[in-house]
Amino acid sequence: MESTLDVHPLPPAQLALRADCAFLAVHADDVLCLLPYLEEVHYAPSDWVMRQGDKARAMYFVGAGRLRLRRNSMDLGAIGAGEHVGELGLLTGRDRAASVQAEMDSVLWRLDYDHWQQMAATHPQATLRLTEALVGHLGGRLTDMTDRVDLLLKQRSVPRHSSVVVQLEGETRHVRTGLPLRALLPAQVDGWPVVAGLVDFKPVSLLTPLTSNATVAPLSLQHWEGRGIARHSIGLLLLEAAHAVAPELDVRMGQSIGFAQRVEVGVPPPEGLASLAQRLSAAMHALIAADAPFRVEWWTVEEAVSHLRDQGWGDAARLLRVHREAAVAMVSCGHVYAPCHGPMLPSTGTAVRWQFVAGPDGLLLYFDDERRPHLDPPRDNGAPNLGDTRMVHDHARWLSAMGVTSVGTFNELCISGQVAHLIRISEGFQEKRLGMVADAIARRDGVRVICVAGPSSSGKTTFIKRLTVQLQVDGLNPVGLSLDDYYVDREKTVRDAHGEYDFEALEALDLSHLQDHVGRLLRGEKVRTASYDFKQGKSHPEGGPELQLGANDLLIMEGIHGLNPRLLGDAVHGREVYRIFINPMTALPLDRLTRVNVSDLRLLRRIVRDRHQRGHSAAANIERWPSVRRGERSHIFRFLTHADVVFDSSLVYELSVLKVFAERYLLEVPCDHAAFTTAWRLRQLIDELVTIYPDHVPPTSMLREFIGGSGFEA
């Protein structure tokens, strides 16, 4: 029902003052006939004048103030004094097509259907002329809207066929042009919700209309790309909720930590983060209940830059400086607009399960995914223990001091000619931290073994070589012992749940033999180490080099199990082992919603290295990546609490260098290959960065491990 707040007969003085401002197209005598049938209504800011779908026959004339019109969460603009709204409801009895809300204290005059009928009986000619004026006004607005739509259509391609041919699960179907993809795809696949679709292997929203012949397929939460789409959509839902309940706060999506994502709040509110999390959760649930669509609109770059700056998204506005097209896609589920970096869920009501937690380090947004089929309550502190992450925080501080707060600001520095300076500072920061790690090892009495663990493409090989140099500066001599030489015979390797050899399991190593050799070496004995023939799948227990540790020697071992206490067992006492976890952990944001994922950074490192140096295709690496990630979660990340130090191997400039190689390698992925979906997304990612050629990269850089030309190569 529409509000009837503070209804008063219209004062004669106001009638005289307003008679000539509301109906400029109607004769003054007709206005005088209408005035006795109007009721004055007052609205405070945020009061609803009408809501979409209401059934009420009345229209309103604005005497003072301003009203905001919205349809399906889309802002239709504002109207002010001298304008009117709701005439279709009065004349036809149709449900309200839009919602109207007061933006400030407003004075309106309402004409309801009963008074309209009374006027028609008393002043039929004046009523007829007023009706003609209202219909004429509607016709003018319709013509204006048609002209604008026609202009937009002339700027875009118009479908050339009434139907298209679609291939779906091997079946050929003829469907009408413009049919939403959602109408063809199932709601679930193997029990997993379908969150997007693939059109010729490119990920798109389920709301995408089909306009050409294509192969289509569902994309569910079971696929890592589907999970990324769902999480990205929930992130925008969160920012929309923050705009509604705390517009004064600087809320943005932070780094991903696997099953959750940090939520950054610039200056925490006085009420505390726990209270803020509750308010944000309530607002998000309200948006989910409203089931508002995730709308994608095409804006000119200039329009988008202006709006983003007004919205306080300066980083996003800066990024558009290198945008190649004249238009940019913008996405919203309400009032907040973000640059669209990929498909979103069809609507807020389709958001998957999530949970907010306030911890000592800030807010965390937990997600449901394939590793957590039930959203279990997180640990009390709201976050996994990542060990000593001071380097990560220091890295963020010096980037901020350099003015590198986003990909957009990084691009600006590159364009202004500061590439060499950025590289020197970035490499210098890492070298200083390497020296600090070596000094910490040298200061700790009794360290005999260094274990270095990190996920694929984290830079372990170069890290160990550079750490060796720093340890030698401190008077220590690291001696390498390769865990790869202690694999059991292939036929003795344990198998995974699919019956395949699990070479990443701890049991794939001959632990008793390894521990015996380590124990003897630490006692000063001379030991003939093991070797492994990977081609034949055979172990040679005494086939390796002979080693003996001197007074200043210590063992340095690299492998995915380096953080696992079971690796060395009782062969080494606790304080004799120094465990290091290495991983790229700092990635720049594109804007408040979207940031570079360090997992994508590692995948691009691996693609470039393996294609550049080993002949392995990008497609093969992308297909293998989910299995690699599962092994890392099982054998590395779960033991992070045992790390003595966490080393951040990311370099702020590296994506711009990797782009030189990755662009072509990703283009080599066939467009009908299953890996094309990820290759396409990665191509869009690297396109956001200014290119830096590898000539600038020093020979000792960790990046050289992936692009070649390392000074440590023999």
N, C-alpha and C positions, 0 to 999 in steps of 0.2 A: 504494500500500500504506500501511496505517496504521502509525504508529510503535509500536515495541515497546521503547521506551527504558526502561532500568533496571527490569526486571520483578523483583519480589521476592515471596516468599510473604507473606501478610498476617500481621503480628505479632499474637499473641494479645492483647497489651495494647491495640492499636488496635482489635481486634475488639470488645472490651468497651466501649471509649469510643464507638465509632461505631454500635453495634448499634441504637440507638434513634433515630438522626438521619436515616438514609437511607430507611427504609421505614415511615413513620409509619402507613401504612394497612395494613400487613401484621403478622400476629401475630409476637411475638418468637421463638417456636419455629421459624417458617418462616425468619426471618432467620438464625437459628443454622444451619439447614440449608444456606442459601446461602453463608455466609461462607467455607467451605473452598474454594469454586470461584472465588473472586475473586482477581485478581492486582493488586498495587499498582503504579501507573505514575506517574512524576514528569515534569512538563513545565515547562520554563522559559518566561519571557515570549516571546511570538510563535511558540512551537512550535505546529505543526498537530496537532491531535488526529485530525481527519478532514477530508477534502476532498470537496466536492460531486462526485458521480459515481463516487466510490470504490466498489469491490466488496469488502465485508468484513462478516461476520456477527458483530458484537459490539456491546455497549452499555457505557456508562460511568456510574458513580455518582461524584459529586463529593464528595470528603471535605474538601478545603480549597482555597482559591483562587477564581478566577473565570474563566469561559470566555465568549467572544464568538461568537455564531452569525450567519452571513451566508448569503444565497442570492442568486446573480447580482449580487453587490456590494451587495445591500440588507442593511442592518443589521437583524437580527431580535431584537436585545437580548442580555442577558447572563444566565448562570445561575451559581449559587454553591453553597456547601456544602449538602448535603441534597437536591440536585436531580439529575436524571439525563438522559441524552441518548442517542439511537441505538437505541431499543428496536425501531423498525420494521425496522432492518437485522438485528437479532438474530432477530426473530420471523418475518419474511417473506423475508429475503435481498434486499430491494430495494436498488438503488444509493443511495448517500447523497444525500439531497435538499438538504443544506446543508453548509457548511463550518463547522468549529469550531476556534477558535484560543485558546490560553491568553493571558490578559491579564496574568497575574502567575504567580509560582511556584505550581503547583497539584499537588495529590495526587488521583489518580483511582483507582477500582477498576474493572477491566475484567472483564466476563463475556463470554467468547467462545462460539461455537456448540457446540464440542466439550464444554466444561464444562457448558453448559446441557443437552446431551443426557445427560451423565453424571448430572447432578442429577435429571433426569426419570426415569432408570432406577432411581436409588437412593431418591429421595424424590418419587414421582409426585404425591401430594396437595399437598405444599408447592409443587411446581413449578406445579401447576394454579392454586393460589390466587395465586401470584406473577404468573402470566400474566394472571389476571383483574384483578389490581390494576393491571398495566401497561396493559391494554386500557381499563380504566376511566379511568385517567389520560389516555390519548389521547382518549377520548370527551369528557372534560371540557374538554380544550383545544380540540377541534373545536367543541363547543357555544359556548364563549367566543368563538372566532373567528367563528362564524356570526352570533352576536348582534351583534358589532361591525360586520361587513359589512352586516347588516340595518339597523343604525342609520345607517350611512353612506348606504345606498341610499335610506332614507326622507328624507334631507336633499337628495337630488339627483333630477333627473328620470330616470325609467325609460323606456327606449324603448317606444313605443306600437305599433310595427309590426314584424313579423318580417323585412320586406324594405324596401329603399328604391330609388328610381329615380335613376340617375346619368347625367349627360350628360358624355361623354368624347369629345373630338374629333368632335363632331357625331353621335355614336352614342348611342342610349338603351339603358341596361343596367339590369336588375333584379338587385340583389345583396342578400345577407343583411345584416341590421342588425348592426353591430359589425365588419364586415369592415375590416381595416386598409387605409388608403389605399395603402400600399406594394404590396398585392396587385393593384391595378388599374393602376398606373403603370409605364412602362418604366424600366429601369435607366439608360438613357442617351437623350439627344435630340441628334441630329446630332454624336455623339461626345462630348458633354459629360455628365458624371455628374449624375443627378437627385439633389438633396440635400434636397428638401422637396416639398410639394404645395400646390396652391391649391384651396380649397373655397369656391366662390362668390367667387373672387378674393382671399380672405384667405389669407395664408401660414400653413401648419400643418405639423407634423411628419409624416413618412411613417408613423409609428406610430399616427396619429390614427384612431380607429374612426369609420366612417360611421354616423350615427344619424338622418339626415333626407335628403330629396330634395335634390340639389345638383348643380351643375356643377363638375367637377373637372378639373385640369390639372397637368402636371408643372412643377416649378421647378428649373432646372438651374444649373450654375455659369456658364453663358453670361450669365445675367441678374445684374445688380448686386445684387438682393435675395438671390439664391441664394449669391453670393459672401459677402455679409454673414453669412448663416446659417452657412456653413462656417467662416468665420474666428471667429465667436463661439463655435462649438463647440470649435474648437482652443484658444481661450483658456481655456475651462473645463477642457479636458484638461490644459493646462499648469498651472493652479492645483491640480488634483488631483495631478499629478506633484510639484509643489513641496511639497504637504502630506505626501507620502510620503517624500521624500528630504531635505527641509530645512524641517520644520514651524516651526522657530524664526525663519525669515526672513519679512519682510513683503514678499511678492511680489504684484504687481498689474499689470493690463494698463494701459499708458500710451497716449499719443496715437498715432493712426494717421498714417502718412506715405505713404499711397497703397498701394504694393505691400508694405508691411511695417507692423508695429506695435511700438512700444517696449514693453519689459517693465521695470517699475520694481522695484528691489530696495532696500528702505529702508536697511539697513546691509549692504554687500557682505560676503560671508564671507571669512575669512582666506585661503582657498584661491584666491581670485580669481574673476572673473566667467567666464573661459574654462572653468575646471574646473566651475563651477556649471552652465554651459550644457551641458557634456557629460553631467553627471549628470541634468539635467532631460530632455535628449533621450532618454537611455536609459530613464528612467522612462516617458516618453510613448510610446515604442515598445512597452514592455511592456504598457501600457494598451491600445494599439491591437491588439496581438496577442491580448489577452484579449477584445476585441470586446464590452466591457460596454455595456449600453444607456444612453442618456441618458434617465433617468427623470424624469417630471414628476409632482409630487405636490401636492395642494391642502392647505395648512395654514391654520389660523386665524392672523390677523394677530398675535395675542398670542404664539402658539407660535413663529411665524417670528421675531418681534422677539427673543424670549428666546434662540432658537438662534443667531441671527446675532450677538448680543452675545457669547455664549459662544465663538463661532467667531472672534471678533475683527473682525467686519465691522460696526463701529459706524456707518459711513456708510450702509450698506444698511438698518440698523435705523432710523436717523433718517428715511430717505426714506419708510418705511411710515407715518409720522405723517400724511401727506396721502393715504394709500391710501383709495379710496372704498368698497371692498367689505370684507366681514367675513372673506373668505378671500383667500389669495395663492398663486399658483403658484410652487413651488420646484423647481429642476432640479439633478440630480446624476448623475455617472457613477461614483460611489464614495462617499467620505466627505464631500467638500466640497459644501455646498448653497449655491446662489445664487438670488436672485430671478429668475424666468423672465420676460425681457422680449421673448420671441419664440420661434419654433420653433428646434429644434436638429436636428443630424443624428440618424439613428435609433440609431447606436451608435458607439463609439470606433473600431471597425474600418473605418468608412466615411470617416474623416478624409482630406482631400485632402493633397497634398504640402506640406511646410513645411520650414523650415530655421532653426536657431538660429545667431546670430552674436554674439560678444562684441566690442564696439568700445570706444573710449575714453570714449564717453558712456553706456555701459550695454549692455543686451541688446536685440537686435532679433529679432523673429520674422517671417521672410519667408514670403509665401504664393505659391501658384501661382494665376494668374488668366488672363484672356483676353489680357493684354498680355505674359505670360511663359509661353507654352505649354510651355516647358522651364525647369525651375527652375535657371537659370544661377547659378554661384557669384557672390555679391555682391562688391562692391569690397572692398579690403583693410580699410578702416576701418569697414566694416559699415554705413555710412549715407551717404546723399547729402549733399553739401555744401549747406547751406541759407543760406549767407552769414552775416552778422552777426545772430545770434538773441539778443543780450543782452536785448532788450526782452521776448522771450518768457519768459526766465528771471526777469527782474525782475517781470513781470506775475504769474507763479506765486508769487513770494516775497511780494508785498504781499497777494495773495489769502489766502495762508496766515497772514500776520500779522493779517488781519481775521477769521480763523477760517472763511473760506470754502474748505473743502477738498473739498466735494462738493455735489451738488444738494440733498442732505438738509440740510446745514448752511446752505446758501443759503436754503432754504425756512424754516428756523428763524429766521434773522435777519429775513426778511420778516415772518413771523408776529409777531415780537416788536416790530415797529414801526420797523425800521431801514432801510426802503426808501429814503427820501430821502438818508440818509447814504451808503448803498451807491452810489447813483447819482452823488452829488457826488464821491466818491472815484474811482469808475471813470472819469468824465468828466475829472476833474482829472489822473489818471494819463496819459490819452491826450493832453491838451493840453500837459502838460509834455514828453512825448516828441515831439510835433510841434515844439515850440520847440527841442528839442535837435537835431532833424533840420535845421531852418532854420539854426541856429547852425553846425552842421557844414558846411553848404553855404557859408555866408558866410565861414567860416575858411579854406576850401580855395581857394587862389589859382587863378584861371583858369577857374572853372566858368562855362560859357556856356549849357549846355543841361541841363535836368532831364527825365529820362524816367521816367514813372510807369507801372508795369505791375502787373496783378493779375488774378485770375480773375473770373468773373462774380459780381456782388453782393458784392464785397470792400469797397466804400465808396470807390472811387477819386474819384468826383465831389466829394463833400464833403471828402475828404482834400485835394484840390488847392486847394479854396477856403480851407480853414483854413490850409494851408501857405502860400498866397499872403499871407494876413494876417501870419503869423509872419515871412516873408521881408521884407515891407514894414517891419516893426518893425526888422529888421536893416539897412534902407536899400537893399534890393534890390527891383526891380520886375519880377515875372514877367509875361511876355507869352505867352498861350496860342496854340498852333498845333495844330489838330486833324488827326490822322492820317486820320480818316474822310473828309476832303476830298480825299484823294489816292488814292482807289480808281480803278482802270482802268475803262473802259467794261465793262458787264456781259458783253457777248458775248466780251470778251477775257479774262475771269476764268478762271483755271485750274480744272480739275475734279478731284474726288476719285476714289477707287477705285470709287465707285458711279456715276460719271458725272455727279454733281451739282456745281453751282458751289461752290467752296471759298472762301468769303469770308474765312475765317480764315487762309488761307495768306499768307505774306509776299509771294508773287508777285501777290496780289490788289491790292497797292499799286503805284503808279507810282514805284518807288524812285528812278529817275534824276531825275525831276522834283522829288521831295521833297528829295533830297540837293542838287540845284542851288539850290533856294530856301533851304535851311538855310545852305549855304555862303555865299550872297550876303548873307543877313541878318547872319551873323556878321562879314562884312567891312564892315558898316555901310551896305550898300546899301538903297535903298527897293525893296520887292518886292510885287507884286500876287500874293497867294496864290491857291491853287486852291479850288474848291468842287465839290460832288458832288450831283447830283440823284438821290436814292435812288428816287423814284417812277419816273423814266424810265430809271434805270440808266446815266446819262450823266455823264461827267466834264467839268468846265469848268476847264481849266488856269490861266486867269487870271480866274476868276469870283469870287474871294474878296476879303476886305478887304485894303487896302494896309497893310503893316507896315514899320517901320524901328526898329532897336534903338538905344537911347541908351547912354550910358556905364554906367549902373547897371541896364540891362535884361538879362534873360536869358529864353531860350525855355523854356517848360514844355509837355511833350508827353505825352499819355496814350493808351495803347493796349496791346493784348495783346503787341505785338512790342517793347515798350520796352526789354527786357533783351537783345534780339538785337543783337549787334555789327554785323550786316549792315544793320540799319535805316538807319544814318547813313553807313556806309561810311567813305570818306576825307574826308567833308565836315567832320568834327569830329575833333580830336585826342583821344587817350584821356582825359587828365585834364580836358578841357573838358566831359565828360559826367558827370553824377551820376545814377546809376540807383537807383531805389527800387522795391522789391517790397512790395506791400501785400496782406494777406490776413488773415482771422480765423484765429488759430492757437492760441487757448487755449479749451478746452472742459472743463467739469467732469465728473467721474465720477459715475455713479449708485451704483456699488459697485466692488469690486476687479476685477470682470469686465467691466462695461459702463460706457461713458462716452458722452457726447454727441459725435457726429462733426461736425467743422467743415464737412464737405461738406453735412450735413443742415442746419446753421445757415445756410449760404449759400443752399441751395435754399428754405428757409422765407423768408429775406429776399426772394428773387426772386419767390416766389409772392405774398407780400403786396404788394410794390411793383407788380408787373405787373397783378395783379387790382385793386388799390386805385387805381392811377393810370393804367393803360393799357388796362384792360378785357380782359386776357388771362387765360384760366381757369387754375386750378391744374392741371387735367388736361393742358392743352397744355404747361405748363411742365415737368411731370414727364416727359412723353413726350420733350421736347426735351433734358432734362438729360444723358442719356448722351452725346449728340453734343457738348454744351457741354464736358463733362469731357474727352472725347477731344481736342478742340481745345486745351484748357488744357494737357494733358500734352505735346502736340506743340509748342506755340508759346510757353509761358510757363515751366513748371516745369523743363524741360530746360536753361534758361538762368539758373537761380537763382544759379549761381556768379558771375555778372557783377554781381549786385546790390551796391551800396555799403552799403545798409542794408535791413533787413527790418522792416516796420512791422506790428505786430499790431493789427488793427482790431476785434477782438472786444470786446464789452462784457458783463460778467458777468451783467447783468440783462436782456439784450435778448430772450432766448427767452420770458421771462415777459410782455414787452410784445407781442412778435409773436404770442403765443398769443391775444390779444384778437381779432386779425383772422384768423389762420391757421385757427383752429378752424372758423369758418364756411366759409371758402374751401375747406378740405379736405373738409368735408361736402358741398360742391357736386359733388364728383367722383362720377359715377354708379357704382353698385355693380357694374355689369357692364362697366366700362371698364378697359382694361389698366392705367391709372394708379392704379386703386383699391388695388392691392397696396401701393404705396409710400405713398399717402395714408393708408391704414389704419395703417401703422407709424408715420408721423409724428404721427398723432392720439394714438397710445399714448404717444409721446415727450413731447409738450407737456402731456399730462395729468399728468405727474410734477411739474410746476412750479406754484408759487403764481402767480396772476395779478397783474400790475402794470399799472395803467391808464396810457395814454400821456400823461396830463396831467402826470406827473412828469418827462417827458423834456425836457431843455432844447432850445431851437430850433436851437442850433448842433451838436447831437449828430449823429454819423454815422448813428445809427438813424433820424433824421428823413428821410434819403434814401429810406427804404423805407416808412415809415408816413405820410409827408407832414408838412406844417407846418414845413418847414425855414426858418430865418431867412435863408438864402442865396438863397431863391427870389425871383424878381423880382416 
